[in-house]
Amino acid sequence: MPDDLNWAIGGEAGDGINSTGKIFAQALSRAGRHVFTSKDFASRIRGGYTAYKVRSSTERVESVVDRLDILIALTQRTVEENMDELHEGSVIIYDGERTMMEDFEAPEGMIGLPVPLKRLAEDAGGALMQNIVALGAACEVANFPIENLDEALEKRFGDKGESIVANNRQAARLGEEHVVEELDHDEFDYDIETTDNDYVLLNGDEAIGMGAIAAGCRFYSGYPITPATDVMEYLKGRLERYGGHVMQAEDELAAINMALGAARAGARSMTATSGPGIDLMTETFGLVATSETPLVICDVMRSGPSTGMPTKQEQGDLDMLLYGGHGEIPRFVVAPTTISECFHKTIEAFNLAEKYQTPVYLVGDLALAVSEQTFEPEEFDMDSVEIDRGKLVDENEIDSWLNDSDQFQPHFPAADGISPRTLPGTSGGAHMTTGLEHDELGRRTEEQEVRIEQVDKRNQKVETAKNEEDWDYREFGDSDADTLVLSWGSNEGAMREAMGFLDEADIDVRFLSVPYMFPRPDLTEEIEAADEVIVVECNATGQFADVVEGDTLTRVKRINKYNGVRFKADELAERITEKLDAAQEVPT
């Protein structure tokens, strides 16, 4: 396992927790260290517990673990919330001059580090910088050169003027100096190693936005909703540089209909939302499929149903994404399993949408959306991106797609199900399309033979894609292991690191991470080859497990988590071990 450092800051919503954590994560990344972050925040503007956790190592890290080495506690509750992760030797930084913390005593075996955060911040220019003072203290505790903070502070506060940046640098150094001068430095047993490596730090929503730009997306419409809003925020100001447009709609209904209109006009288009928004978009989703319009709809899942817990993790939308909508709607459902895959699968989603003129659900979850991770810049090679616009015909090709009356046939029943497509203004390509059942010209009809022909045609596109595209899983571990673990979505990172814990316990597993929900790989042979099959997912009923059982007619064991918190690597290893132990105890 990586020789890592686990750091966190916690307090109340509105205390600047997120920006402080981001600054520290960026500083570690720019110092050539791998970083993985996790956020716990309340569904409100102010008040309610919130925390930002950073795991860092010189080796790659892909998950959080149940351990905290350094905790900046702005409230007593922060310590209480993290007691299970604190250990002997953990350092708790707090402001002993604040009323709520003046009576605080560190739990036995832990090191309480009182730092007058507010007073030192005021000395530097303002009480708002108390979190930066705490960062300076944390740098000294971890033996992390404080100069590494400077670039991150410049990035965060540079647009506010050089004096603000200078004040924050001074605040950090006052925190560092307080630890050096006032406290016993020999108590601390941390030493952060830096390297010359260059990394990119980003979260899943940002990776989706970056992938959309790389894929040639030129129109985005959306309505703000947690945890999908960061996709729109990333694209705003960036998409315009490439001739695109970002529109904030009045609601999710307007958002998907705007995106549909832009797609009909020929632009690669996208919208993003979460579960409640998908509910509202479902009717138009059927229109997108029936009109054979290429569109990418991103669902960043969160805890439901109803409003649920907007800032908590869950993978509860799978059934809706696979089967939602009245009638039978052809679709693709693509679910990235890592932050970097959010970039690559977004590009793939746009190509699938245009190549097969079929809507694509691009599925993320809160853990992917808000967690940040470091990658080498080469991971996001824009020059290697390939764009496939499918059967897009121009004036030179259109004659072969006209009927005897020189009419263009946008819904021609081709053998592969894929009709020709023209952009508005193409000479000879004028046509209409309706959400009513229609013939090959797009004109409404209720003729039985035409109805059958068009339904079969639309469904054939998915069958064609099954044969032409790669719908394979990602495989890790021992391919001959008796235990097979399956998962989807953000669980991949935790499971990959859990395999390290399992290996230490001499437990071999084969792990398949499935990024395609529909179409999806046939897992029958893989399941038949295993003695034990375990499906890992963040929902209560085991929706993916149900899909696997239906596909393979084989019962599987389930590890479900639905308390709003993502899986951690050591936790997952423990639960897999428990499942295997229980299986051995069952009489044969």
Residue pairs with C-beta under 8 A, 6 or more apart in sequence:
1 497
1 500
1 501
1 504
2 34
2 57
2 58
2 59
2 60
2 61
3 57
3 58
3 59
4 55
4 56
4 57
4 59
4 61
4 65
5 55
5 56
5 57
5 69
5 70
5 142
5 190
5 192
6 53
6 54
6 55
6 56
6 64
6 65
6 67
6 68
6 69
6 70
6 85
7 24
7 53
7 54
7 55
7 56
7 68
7 69
7 70
7 71
7 72
7 138
7 142
8 21
8 51
8 52
8 53
8 54
8 68
8 70
8 71
8 72
8 82
9 17
9 20
9 21
9 24
9 51
9 52
9 71
9 72
9 74
9 131
9 134
10 17
10 40
10 49
10 50
10 51
10 52
10 71
10 72
10 73
10 74
10 75
10 77
10 78
10 81
10 82
11 17
11 49
11 50
11 51
11 73
11 74
11 75
11 78
12 46
12 47
12 48
12 49
12 50
12 74
12 75
13 41
13 42
13 44
13 45
13 46
13 47
13 48
13 49
13 50
14 45
14 46
14 47
15 50
15 74
15 131
16 128
16 131
17 41
17 50
17 51
17 52
17 74
17 131
18 39
18 41
18 50
18 52
19 131
19 156
20 52
20 72
20 131
20 132
20 134
20 135
21 37
21 39
21 52
21 53
21 54
22 52
22 156
22 372
23 132
23 135
23 149
23 152
23 153
23 156
24 54
24 135
24 138
24 149
24 152
25 35
25 37
25 54
25 56
25 201
25 372
26 151
26 152
26 155
26 156
26 201
27 144
27 148
27 149
27 151
27 152
28 35
28 54
28 56
28 144
28 148
28 192
29 35
29 199
29 200
29 201
29 374
30 148
30 151
30 152
30 199
31 144
31 145
31 148
31 192
31 194
31 195
32 58
32 194
32 195
32 196
32 197
32 198
32 199
33 56
33 57
33 58
33 192
33 193
33 194
33 195
33 199
33 374
34 56
34 57
34 58
34 59
34 60
34 61
34 199
34 374
35 54
35 55
35 56
35 61
35 199
35 201
35 372
35 373
35 374
36 54
36 55
36 56
36 61
36 62
36 63
36 64
36 371
36 372
36 373
36 374
36 493
37 52
37 53
37 54
37 55
37 203
37 371
37 372
37 373
38 52
38 53
38 55
38 64
38 367
38 371
38 566
39 50
39 51
39 52
39 53
39 370
39 371
40 49
40 50
40 51
40 52
40 53
40 565
41 48
41 50
41 51
41 311
42 48
42 49
42 50
42 311
43 226
43 309
43 310
43 311
49 75
49 77
49 78
49 81
51 78
51 81
51 82
53 64
53 68
55 61
55 63
55 64
55 65
56 192
58 193
58 195
61 373
61 497
62 338
62 373
62 492
62 493
62 494
62 496
62 497
63 493
63 494
63 496
63 497
63 498
63 567
63 568
63 569
64 494
64 566
64 568
64 569
65 497
65 568
65 569
65 570
66 84
66 85
66 568
66 570
66 571
67 85
67 87
67 570
68 82
68 85
68 86
68 87
68 90
69 87
69 89
69 90
69 91
69 190
70 90
70 91
70 93
70 138
70 141
70 142
70 190
71 78
71 79
71 82
71 86
71 90
71 91
71 92
71 93
72 78
72 93
72 94
72 131
72 134
72 135
72 138
73 79
73 92
73 93
73 94
73 101
73 104
74 94
74 95
74 131
74 134
75 100
75 101
76 100
76 101
76 104
79 86
79 92
79 104
79 107
83 107
86 92
86 107
86 110
87 109
87 110
88 109
88 110
89 109
89 110
89 111
89 189
90 110
90 111
91 110
91 111
91 113
91 141
91 187
91 188
91 190
92 106
92 110
92 111
92 112
92 113
93 113
93 115
93 134
93 137
93 138
93 141
94 101
94 104
94 112
94 113
94 114
94 115
95 101
95 114
95 115
95 116
95 117
95 118
95 130
96 102
96 104
96 114
96 115
96 116
97 114
97 116
97 118
97 119
98 117
98 118
104 112
105 112
106 112
111 187
111 188
113 137
113 141
113 179
113 183
115 133
115 134
115 137
115 175
115 178
115 179
116 178
117 130
117 131
117 133
117 134
117 175
118 127
118 130
120 130
120 133
120 171
120 174
120 175
120 178
121 127
121 128
121 129
121 130
121 132
121 133
121 171
121 174
123 174
124 132
124 133
124 167
124 168
124 170
124 171
124 174
125 167
125 170
125 171
126 167
129 167
129 168
129 171
130 171
132 153
132 168
132 171
132 172
132 175
133 171
133 172
133 174
133 175
133 178
134 175
135 149
135 172
135 175
136 146
136 149
136 171
136 172
136 173
136 174
136 175
136 176
136 177
137 175
137 176
137 178
137 179
138 144
138 175
139 145
139 146
139 148
139 149
139 172
139 175
139 176
140 146
140 175
140 176
140 179
140 180
140 185
141 179
141 188
141 190
142 188
142 190
142 191
142 192
143 188
143 190
143 191
143 192
144 192
144 194
145 194
146 172
146 173
146 176
148 194
149 169
149 172
150 169
153 165
153 168
153 169
153 172
154 165
156 168
157 164
157 165
157 168
158 165
179 185
197 376
198 376
198 377
199 374
199 375
199 376
199 377
200 374
200 375
200 376
200 377
200 379
200 380
201 372
201 373
201 374
202 210
202 339
202 372
202 373
202 375
203 230
203 339
203 368
203 369
203 370
203 371
203 372
203 373
204 300
204 336
204 339
204 342
204 364
204 368
204 369
204 370
204 371
204 490
205 227
205 228
205 229
205 230
205 231
205 234
205 300
205 342
205 364
205 369
205 370
206 230
206 234
207 339
207 340
207 342
207 343
207 346
207 380
208 231
208 234
208 272
208 298
208 342
208 343
208 346
208 362
208 364
209 230
209 231
209 234
209 235
209 238
210 234
210 343
210 380
211 342
211 343
211 344
211 345
211 346
211 347
212 220
212 231
212 235
212 239
212 270
212 296
212 346
212 350
213 235
213 238
213 239
213 242
213 244
214 343
214 346
214 347
214 380
214 382
214 385
215 268
215 346
215 347
215 349
215 350
215 351
215 385
215 387
216 268
216 350
216 387
217 235
217 239
217 244
217 267
217 268
217 269
217 270
217 296
217 350
218 239
218 242
218 243
218 244
218 245
218 262
218 267
218 268
218 269
219 244
219 245
219 247
219 258
219 259
219 262
219 263
219 267
219 268
219 269
219 270
220 231
220 232
220 235
220 239
220 244
220 245
220 246
220 247
220 259
220 269
220 270
220 271
220 272
221 246
221 247
221 248
221 249
221 254
221 255
221 256
221 258
221 259
221 262
221 269
221 271
222 228
222 229
222 231
222 232
222 247
222 248
222 249
222 255
222 271
222 272
222 273
223 248
223 249
223 250
223 251
223 252
223 254
223 255
223 273
223 277
224 232
224 248
225 252
225 273
225 274
225 276
225 277
225 310
226 274
226 302
226 310
226 311
227 274
227 300
227 302
227 310
227 311
227 366
227 369
227 370
228 272
228 273
228 274
228 277
228 298
228 299
228 300
228 369
230 369
230 370
231 272
231 298
231 300
232 246
232 248
232 272
235 244
235 246
236 246
239 245
239 246
240 246
244 267
247 255
247 258
249 255
249 258
251 280
252 271
252 273
252 276
252 277
252 280
252 281
253 280
253 281
253 284
255 271
255 273
255 277
255 281
256 271
256 281
256 284
256 285
256 288
256 295
256 297
257 284
258 271
259 269
259 270
259 271
259 295
259 297
260 269
260 284
260 287
260 288
260 291
260 293
260 295
262 269
263 269
263 288
263 293
263 294
263 295
264 291
264 293
264 424
264 433
265 423
265 424
266 423
266 424
268 294
268 350
268 354
269 295
269 296
270 295
270 296
270 297
270 298
270 350
271 281
271 295
271 296
271 297
271 298
272 297
272 298
272 299
272 300
273 281
273 297
273 298
273 299
273 300
274 299
274 300
274 301
274 302
274 310
275 299
275 301
275 302
275 304
275 305
275 308
275 316
275 317
275 320
276 304
276 306
276 307
277 299
278 297
278 299
278 317
278 320
278 321
278 324
279 320
281 297
282 320
282 324
282 325
283 325
283 326
285 297
285 324
285 325
285 329
285 331
285 359
286 325
286 326
286 327
286 329
286 435
287 293
287 435
288 295
288 359
289 329
289 330
289 331
289 358
289 359
289 458
290 329
290 435
290 437
290 458
291 433
291 434
291 435
292 357
292 358
292 410
292 411
292 419
292 421
292 433
292 458
293 357
293 359
293 433
294 350
294 353
294 354
294 356
294 357
294 358
294 359
294 390
295 353
295 359
295 360
296 346
296 349
296 350
296 353
296 359
296 360
296 362
297 359
297 360
297 361
297 362
298 346
298 361
298 362
298 363
298 364
299 317
299 321
299 361
299 362
299 363
299 364
300 364
300 365
300 366
300 368
300 369
301 314
301 315
301 316
301 317
301 363
301 364
301 365
301 366
301 489
302 308
302 309
302 310
302 311
302 312
302 313
302 314
302 365
302 366
303 309
303 310
303 312
303 313
303 314
303 316
303 366
303 562
303 564
304 314
304 316
304 317
305 316
308 314
309 564
311 366
312 366
312 564
312 565
313 365
313 366
313 367
313 490
313 538
313 564
313 565
313 566
314 365
314 366
314 538
314 539
314 562
314 564
315 365
315 488
315 489
315 490
315 537
315 538
315 539
315 543
315 544
316 538
316 539
316 540
316 543
316 562
317 363
318 363
318 488
318 517
318 539
318 543
318 544
318 547
319 543
321 331
321 333
321 361
321 363
321 517
322 333
322 517
322 518
322 547
328 455
328 459
329 359
330 358
330 458
330 459
330 461
330 462
331 358
331 359
331 360
331 361
331 462
331 518
332 349
332 352
332 353
332 356
332 358
332 359
332 360
332 361
332 462
332 465
332 518
332 519
333 360
333 361
333 363
333 516
333 517
333 518
334 345
334 348
334 349
334 352
334 360
334 361
334 362
334 363
334 515
334 516
334 517
335 345
335 362
335 363
335 364
335 488
335 489
335 514
335 515
335 516
335 517
336 342
336 344
336 345
336 346
336 362
336 363
336 364
336 368
336 489
336 515
337 474
337 487
337 488
337 489
337 490
337 491
337 492
337 513
337 514
337 515
338 368
338 373
338 490
338 492
338 493
339 368
339 371
339 372
339 373
339 375
340 373
340 375
340 379
340 380
341 515
342 364
342 368
343 379
343 380
345 362
345 515
346 362
347 385
349 360
349 362
350 360
350 387
351 386
351 387
351 388
352 358
352 360
352 465
352 469
353 359
353 360
354 388
354 389
354 390
354 392
355 388
355 389
355 390
355 391
355 418
355 465
356 390
356 417
356 418
356 461
356 462
356 464
356 465
357 390
357 391
357 418
357 419
357 421
357 461
358 458
358 461
358 462
358 465
363 489
363 517
364 489
364 490
365 489
365 490
365 538
366 566
367 489
367 490
367 538
367 566
368 489
368 490
371 490
371 566
373 493
390 418
390 421
391 418
391 419
391 420
391 421
392 421
392 422
392 423
393 401
393 420
393 421
393 422
393 426
393 429
394 422
394 426
395 426
395 427
395 428
397 420
398 408
398 420
398 422
398 426
398 427
398 428
398 429
399 428
401 408
401 409
401 412
401 420
402 408
402 409
402 428
403 409
403 440
403 441
406 428
407 431
407 441
408 420
408 422
408 428
408 429
408 430
408 431
408 441
409 419
409 420
409 431
409 440
409 441
410 419
410 420
410 421
410 422
410 431
410 433
410 440
410 441
410 442
411 419
411 433
411 438
411 439
411 440
411 441
411 442
411 454
411 457
412 419
412 420
412 440
413 419
413 440
413 453
413 454
413 456
413 457
414 457
415 460
416 460
416 461
416 464
417 456
417 457
417 458
417 459
417 460
417 461
417 462
417 463
417 464
418 461
418 464
419 440
419 457
422 429
422 431
423 429
431 441
431 442
432 441
432 442
432 443
433 442
434 442
434 443
434 444
436 444
437 444
437 445
437 446
437 450
437 451
437 454
438 444
438 445
438 454
439 445
439 447
439 450
439 454
445 451
462 519
465 519
466 519
469 519
471 516
471 519
471 520
471 521
472 521
473 512
473 513
473 514
473 515
473 516
473 521
473 523
474 492
474 512
474 513
474 514
474 515
475 510
475 511
475 512
475 513
476 495
476 496
476 499
476 510
476 511
476 512
476 513
477 499
477 508
477 509
477 510
477 511
478 508
478 509
478 510
479 510
480 510
481 508
481 509
481 510
481 530
482 508
482 530
482 531
482 532
483 507
483 508
483 509
483 510
483 530
483 531
483 532
483 533
483 534
483 576
483 580
484 509
484 510
484 511
484 512
484 526
484 527
484 529
484 530
484 532
484 533
484 534
485 495
485 509
485 510
485 511
485 512
485 533
485 534
485 535
485 536
485 576
486 511
486 512
486 514
486 523
486 533
486 534
486 535
486 536
486 544
486 548
486 556
487 495
487 511
487 512
487 513
487 514
487 535
487 536
487 537
487 544
488 513
488 514
488 515
488 517
488 537
488 544
489 537
489 538
490 538
490 566
491 513
491 536
491 537
491 538
491 566
491 567
491 572
492 513
493 569
494 566
494 567
494 568
494 569
494 571
494 572
495 511
495 513
495 536
495 567
495 569
495 572
496 511
497 569
498 569
498 570
498 572
498 573
498 576
499 509
499 511
499 573
500 569
501 569
501 570
501 573
501 574
502 508
502 509
502 573
502 576
502 577
505 573
505 577
507 576
507 577
507 580
509 576
510 526
510 530
512 523
512 526
514 520
514 521
514 523
514 544
517 544
517 547
520 547
520 551
522 551
523 548
523 551
523 552
524 551
524 552
524 554
527 533
527 548
527 552
527 554
527 556
528 552
528 554
532 557
532 579
532 580
532 583
533 548
533 554
533 556
533 557
534 556
534 557
534 558
534 559
534 576
534 579
535 542
535 544
535 545
535 548
535 556
535 557
535 558
535 559
536 559
536 567
536 572
537 543
537 544
537 545
537 558
537 559
537 560
537 561
538 560
538 561
538 562
538 566
538 567
539 560
539 562
540 560
540 562
541 560
542 558
542 560
545 556
545 558
548 554
548 556
549 555
549 556
557 579
557 583
559 572
559 575
559 576
559 579
561 567
